[in-house]
Amino acid sequence: MITGSILIGSSDIESDEHFDAVDPAIGEAIAPRFSAADAGHVEQACVLADAAAATFAATQPETRAMFLEEIADAILGIGDALMVRAMAETGLPRARLEGERGRTVGQLRMFAEHVRGGDWLHATIDSALPDRAPSARPDLRRRHVALGPVAVFGASNFPLAFSVAGGDTASALAAGCPVVVKGHPAHPGTGELVARAIRSAVQACGLHEGVFSYLPGPSNALGGALVADPRIKAVGFTGSRAGGLALMQLAAARPEPIPVYAEMSSINPILLFPAALRNRAETIATGFVGSLTMGAGQFCTNPGLLIALAGPDLDRFATAAGAALQATAPGQMLTAAIHGNYEAGVEALLGHNAVQLIARGATGQDGCQARAALFATDADNFVADSALGHEVFGSSSIIVRCRDLTQVAEVVAGLEGQLTATLQIDAEDEPAAAELLPLLERKAGRILANGWPTGVEVCHAMVHGGPYPATSDGRTTSVGTLAIERFLRPVCYQNLPAGLLPAALKPDNPWSLGRFVDGQNGVRSAA
Amino acid sequence: MITGSILIGSSDIESDEHFDAVDPAIGEAIAPRFSAADAGHVEQACVLADAAAATFAATQPETRAMFLEEIADAILGIGDALMVRAMAETGLPRARLEGERGRTVGQLRMFAEHVRGGDWLHATIDSALPDRAPSARPDLRRRHVALGPVAVFGASNFPLAFSVAGGDTASALAAGCPVVVKGHPAHPGTGELVARAIRSAVQACGLHEGVFSYLPGPSNALGGALVADPRIKAVGFTGSRAGGLALMQLAAARPEPIPVYAEMSSINPILLFPAALRNRAETIATGFVGSLTMGAGQFCTNPGLLIALAGPDLDRFATAAGAALQATAPGQMLTAAIHGNYEAGVEALLGHNAVQLIARGATGQDGCQARAALFATDADNFVADSALGHEVFGSSSIIVRCRDLTQVAEVVAGLEGQLTATLQIDAEDEPAAAELLPLLERKAGRILANGWPTGVEVCHAMVHGGPYPATSDGRTTSVGTLAIERFLRPVCYQNLPAGLLPAALKPDNPWSLGRFVDGQNGVRSAA
């Protein structure tokens, strides 16, 4: 079932260049060898995607909804082979991968329902006012249409939910955009299984083969060629800041610049307020260590920073967190490269003059196992050295001790854009938290109280985004139904005869949409 | 009342550098001299805007609505002095400027109503599911918030509706973003009058002075400094392609890249279908010449391209359009520079081997008066030379003769992104038009039937935007209520206590918003 092929439309293609899947736990290759796609394959896939774009964009919502559900079913239809392969390629445990598969399938089904609902069409009608003085108003109708072919870059840390059939692919297909995936080389077998599931859904639904192609490969040049292709109209990416910035620059330098939706890096500050710390330092510490070490800390929402007032309550927290951390087992990391970067990041903090080590987790064995690490420093030092605010991808976090709430605000004001900010508060902390909220809203895409940022709910209200450099574009989210908006643009129709209007805007409202008519929302009637 | 000052918050500031307003009809300076803002003034204005950002973003919708209405009233309160000054600085006639003032004031009031309605908050609630297995769902709520300070670049061709208090300013203020305007040097007196009206509204509403500043000046360096300022979070621009591209590059190269909404250039193709041409070539010709020569062709929606099948009906059209054009009076252009560019563009077409002159308008007098021009060429020539598809800003247009409808589609496929595309069709043309529509939707932001693209209605359904390079960002519009979305980003609140939730998301729904609750739209109830 895994052949190591490049999947362009309905064709399996082999190349002369190959690469291996690697089991990170033992550092050994897993069969088969994989064809590495090159610029020629990019062009083939993009030509097909472009050829599919108009008809796919014009499919009825019901057709696209059934297609997304068919993908979900096909992924489940792979059965345990998908779990076994993903475990071998990523070192992630079965329970985590089963949960991630559930999330991936649920996400596809959520977009199917969202597409059916039609709100994403933003059908809007301003009726003609033929008698208006001094000039008549024409009949004006607006709906949103697909941008065109989208390039999706899968992430290593979510081999299902942010990879071949992850949130970017699901939302782009939902919008009516063909997708060309650049497969992540850390899980090529998993990627191919899922790509074949999507292809089978394309065929089962009778769609144009160009709706989906899959280009595996380890080189940056492959991704660069994909972003540079003139037929690509938007890019979805989850990964490192360096990778995201490189794609942003490529996209901005094209003869036709295109949007890049890159979800890059975040240290997800946790603010420990005085009463909460006084009342439950130890409980918070346990919850924190659980969030920090979950999945070896390989989440974009991993809590890499704690901000609190110095004092005995914070000391209690640090003692409890340190003890909990020392008891954590070493975490298997996804790849040797990620493990190496983590170790280098921790080493830099260990060697930093102004940083104290609080505790480390248990020592790991061979095979990319990482020890968790908790550090502390004073706010003055943290503010003085911006490097302390950089992400160390993995289970490493740093406590920043502040003199007072004013200094807490200073530390927050100095932070880069974040995916999340978390408040640990009790009732009497609310006034202080309220004062900080306007600043937090400018810094983060999601603000939590008394929870942990890891665990991103897939729903309507979710924002998995945030100001630069958490993402390339803080106006969007890569999780939840709002993600579909990234791949749409508005088109207005003026005085078009009913026969030429798209169904969403026809006078008799054949899709029974909730339309915004003459300034009134939610009207499901004809117009 | 016009002092020539720079307006930073509530301060009038003079600089050492000055420039003059010029009456384009006589080429002479109009008093007073104007202070030219520099990088130091940019910093002052942006520091103030940043200081105002949080409180202005947090104002209630009603406060911002009243502020917008106050601006509208204050502009009307200037009275005839505004018309007299604008006529002198732009050469535009009184009726046109009175109409533009009405549009500007109407636009501010429309945004006031839109802000009150609250749909732009996108209040969305996914209720907690504490009993969900395998894990509970937290309470998740989303609303959209202001991006932060916005830089607005006024256009020369709409000294009111796309300038100091134009669509970009109105939509940014509506979103809750402070605005720093770079005033256009072609109408500095008009600009200052309007800027003072906005300032008076800021004061009347008791808002932070940093909500609005006005920086007049002729240099590109001034605009560059404004876009580069780290406190600026988005840019609105209407003007030339070269200007827009320069700002896009500056914005992309910032340490924190920001969105640029640049409305740049468009030739607004008119497609003449066979039956329409056969049935009413002469009527269409008259309408076309009216649209082409309106305002000396100085509209971004000016019809610079006609595409039709070669043959006797097109010859009838060309004859009638030529006759109508010859009868048009010369058009007063906005500035000597715009006039010079127009003349150069027409000269290039006159000297082009493959282009035939159909007719020119009456000869102008001194003082930037321009003669309209109509050309024709064959589709093969048009496709072969991309320069023929470039905008000549002014009353110049070119007829492209096609062999058949397939060649019409080829010509359209080769066009750059456009603000508009217009169909002249009769009933029997509808099947052919329907076939072309998917392509037109990929090329243009607005598609019209049997009208003319000039005249942009300010309403909910309007899209004054389009794929690059018509604009920098085809996902948006610069006219109509949808324009507010450019200056907003989503923020999600997870498990926040009711006391900390913003009003739009509080359980008791104090603003009685239509909220999207648990997948149901338009719910105005509590949650």
Interface residues (C-beta under 8 A of the other chain):
Chain A: A53 A54 A57 A58 G99 E113 G117 D119 T124 I125 D126 P134 S135 R137 P138 L140 R141 R142 V145 L147 G148 M248 Q249 A252 E256 P257 P259 G417 L423 I425 A427 E430 A433 A434 L437 P438 L439 E441 R442 A444 G445 R446 I447 L448 A449 N450 G451 G455 E457 C459 H460 A461 M462 V463 G465 P467 Y468 P469 S472 D473 G474 R475 T476 T477 L482 L488 R489 P490 V491 C492 Y493 Q494 N495 L496 P497 G499 L500 G514 F516 G519 N521 G522
Chain B: A53 A54 A57 A58 G99 E113 G117 D119 T124 I125 D126 P134 S135 R137 P138 L140 R141 R142 V145 L147 G148 M248 Q249 A252 E256 P257 P259 G417 I425 A427 E430 A433 A434 L437 P438 L439 E441 R442 A444 G445 R446 I447 L448 A449 N450 G451 G455 E457 C459 H460 A461 M462 V463 G465 P467 Y468 P469 S472 D473 G474 R475 T476 T477 L482 L488 R489 P490 V491 C492 Y493 Q494 N495 L496 P497 G499 L500 G514 F516 G519 N521 G522
